[in-house]
Structure formats: structure tokens, C-alpha cells
Amino acid sequence: MPGHDIVVIGGSAGALEVLQNILAALPADLPAALFVALHRPDLPLAVDALSATVSKSGGRRVEAAIDGKGIEYGHVYLAPSGSHLIIQRGAMRIEHSPRESRFRPSVDALFRSAAMAYGRRVVGVLLSGMLSDGTVGLWQIRKHGGITVVQRPEEAAFSSMPKEALENVRVDYCLSALQIAGKIAELAWEPSAPSIRGMQKARVLIVEDERIVTMNLSQQLGELGYEVAGMVASGEETLELVPIAKPDIVLMDIQLEGKLPGTETARLLWEKYQIPVVYLTAHADADTLDAVKRSTPFGFIVKPFRCEQVHAEIQLALDRYEREMLMGPG
């Protein structure tokens, strides 16, 4: 699987010099893309300063982020002055939306969008600065399985932003600038999740409110060589069990016990954990299909189904998931 190849960096007063030191210390062949939000920078001067820094180390290309442009390894993308830098799957967006945490560009906006798009592949780095921008964004990165890094407050020219994050987020690493560079490099080459193909058995969570269907499906999956990670009947139970059971894929009915429908549960699973969902449902009407399309489905099986259908859909979903995760930042 890809390493932690989406690196988002935020800071304010005193952060530009620290960022220069970090970029100068990174290896030229780093398999990652870096995105930077600094409060009120003079963008052309910042690009020039950082470009001069990385050129000395034979490093990356530094450029202003452009709306709609694709993401490439070896590039450092800077948020334009007066706009938010938002990361989507495979591309960047530049938005002149309202200020967040008093700023535009906002570190929180950058961090949150990266967490939503790339989950466990993200490394969030918060540097020197005043006030508290970045704390909420770091929390979102951690919530979605990414890695959080904060500059040591005693080293920062302005310690408010690092201190605020440390007081409110369970940060993975609190490091000096040079240590941050080393940690980014280490994480970039470290797989962010195990390969499903390398596992003997994929772990399947069954979310179904008809007990007979659940028991039959569990037996059939066992005979096919899958490991059943759990069986629940509601969306609420699913969200509680997933962090514990750690399934590779979820088979999801749409009509469930509780208040959460299957489509909303699937959307939340993808947003929080990037777990693929295959639907098992007796409903194939237009409204249901529209709801399914909005929830990032990896498969759809209409009841009644055959065991061979379920096996084929699981294999296709796992193959698609792994291919998409292996494609790099795009």
C-alpha cells in the first residue's frame, strides 16, 4: 500500500524559516506531495524563498497551488494568499470561502480536507504560530487514521499554535524541525495499511437485520475462506464495532435497525475509516440507487443472491480498492 504520501503543513508567525529547514533536509526522491498553508504570506516571495532552499538540496518543485490541478509527488504546493487550499481525491481546489479560525488560508481547512480525502495516508505537521488554527484540523487527521506531528513549543518562535494542539489533541510526535524532516521521510516509505492481497483471508463485517440471512451468509463466507469479523443489525452498532473488529470490507443491507440507514452508515465508514462497502439489498428503486451512489459504494447485490455472486462482488471490490489505493495521490 502507499506510504503516508500526503503531507500537509501549517503555520503562522515564525513558520517560514522552519519550513525552509524541513524542506532542505528532506530527500530529493521523497515519494510524497506536500501542501502548505501559511497565514498571510507574500506568496511570490515565499515561493522564491522555498524554491531556493530546495534547489540547494536537489529537491522538489515549489509552486502556488492552482485550482483543479492534479497532485504529483515531489511537489510542494503553497496556498495562495486570501484563499483556502482544499485537497480532493486526485486534485486541489482553491476556494475564497469564509475565513476559518480567523484566517484565509486556514490550516484547519487544509488539514480537514486532506483527512477526508486520504485518511490514513495523511501526515499533518503544525509549526510555529499564534492563536489556535490547526488544532481542529489535526484532530480530524487523527480521527481519520492519519499521523499528527507538532513542532516543539520551546523551539518555536511563537508557541501558541503548537501548545494549543498539544493540549487538545493526542499528537503522535512532538519534534524539532530537523526531526520533523526525518519523520516525514520515514513515514513516506512506511506502508499506511497492510495489503489485502497479502492476507490469507479478508475480514468481512456483515451488517444485516434479518438473522436468517446473516447466519446463512456467515456460513457461506466461512466456506469460501473468508473470516467473519462480526455480525450486527444497525448502523450505530457498525460504527462502534469497526474500530475494534477492523474489517477489510463490509457487506451492508440498506434497511437496518436503528436510526441510521445503510447508505448513511456506509458514507460515514468511508469518511472515517476508508473501508469499502458492498450493498446487499432487496431494494433497487430509483431513490435507493440515488442514495447508494452518494455513499461511495464498491458493489451492489440485489436479494435473493447466490453465494457465487457475493464472492465475486467481494473480490471485485477488494481489487478495485487496492488498485485505487496503489495509484498514488491521484
Secondary structure as GFF3:
##gff-version 3
##sequence-region A 1 330
A	DSSP	beta_strand	6	11	.	.	.	ID=ss1
A	DSSP	alpha_helix	15	25	.	.	.	ID=ss2
A	DSSP	beta_strand	33	38	.	.	.	ID=ss3
A	DSSP	alpha_helix	43	56	.	.	.	ID=ss4
A	DSSP	beta_strand	61	64	.	.	.	ID=ss5
A	DSSP	beta_strand	75	78	.	.	.	ID=ss6
A	DSSP	beta_strand	84	88	.	.	.	ID=ss7
A	DSSP	beta_strand	91	95	.	.	.	ID=ss8
A	DSSP	alpha_helix	107	118	.	.	.	ID=ss9
A	DSSP	three_ten_helix	119	121	.	.	.	ID=ss10
A	DSSP	beta_strand	122	126	.	.	.	ID=ss11
A	DSSP	alpha_helix	135	143	.	.	.	ID=ss12
A	DSSP	beta_strand	147	151	.	.	.	ID=ss13
A	DSSP	alpha_helix	160	168	.	.	.	ID=ss14
A	DSSP	beta_strand	173	175	.	.	.	ID=ss15
A	DSSP	alpha_helix	177	188	.	.	.	ID=ss16
A	DSSP	beta_strand	203	207	.	.	.	ID=ss17
A	DSSP	alpha_helix	211	223	.	.	.	ID=ss18
A	DSSP	beta_strand	227	232	.	.	.	ID=ss19
A	DSSP	alpha_helix	235	245	.	.	.	ID=ss20
A	DSSP	beta_strand	249	252	.	.	.	ID=ss21
A	DSSP	alpha_helix	262	273	.	.	.	ID=ss22
A	DSSP	beta_strand	277	281	.	.	.	ID=ss23
A	DSSP	alpha_helix	286	293	.	.	.	ID=ss24
A	DSSP	beta_strand	299	302	.	.	.	ID=ss25
A	DSSP	alpha_helix	307	326	.	.	.	ID=ss26
###
